[in-house]
Amino acid sequence: MIDLLERVGYAVMFLRMAEKEMGELAETTPEIARELGTIADQFHAEADDLEVKVVQATASRCGFGGS
């Protein structure tokens, strides 16, 4: 489980860095800014979703899951 959480952490890190790079590229390349902005938004949402799932999995594993 630790290995999976570590891998998800790296995926979140990658998505955050890619989101940042897309945003910077969109600022310097106006003709593709809308498309890059959409991709950056998708990366942001995916990273947020993965972080929530990691927190939920960790809480559940530690006995802090709701229900």
C-alpha positions, 0 to 999 in steps of 0.5 A: 500500500505504501508503494501505491501511495508513493506512486500516486504522490509522484503522479500528483507532483507530475500533474501539478508541474505539468499544469504549471508548465501548461499555464506558462506556455499558454501565457507565451503562446496566445494562439493555443492558450485556450486549449492549454488552459483546458488541459491545465484545468484537467491536470489540476482536477485530476491531481485534486481527485488523486489527493482526495483519494489518497487521504481517504485511503490513508484515513480508512487504513488508519481506522479514521474512515467515516460511516 
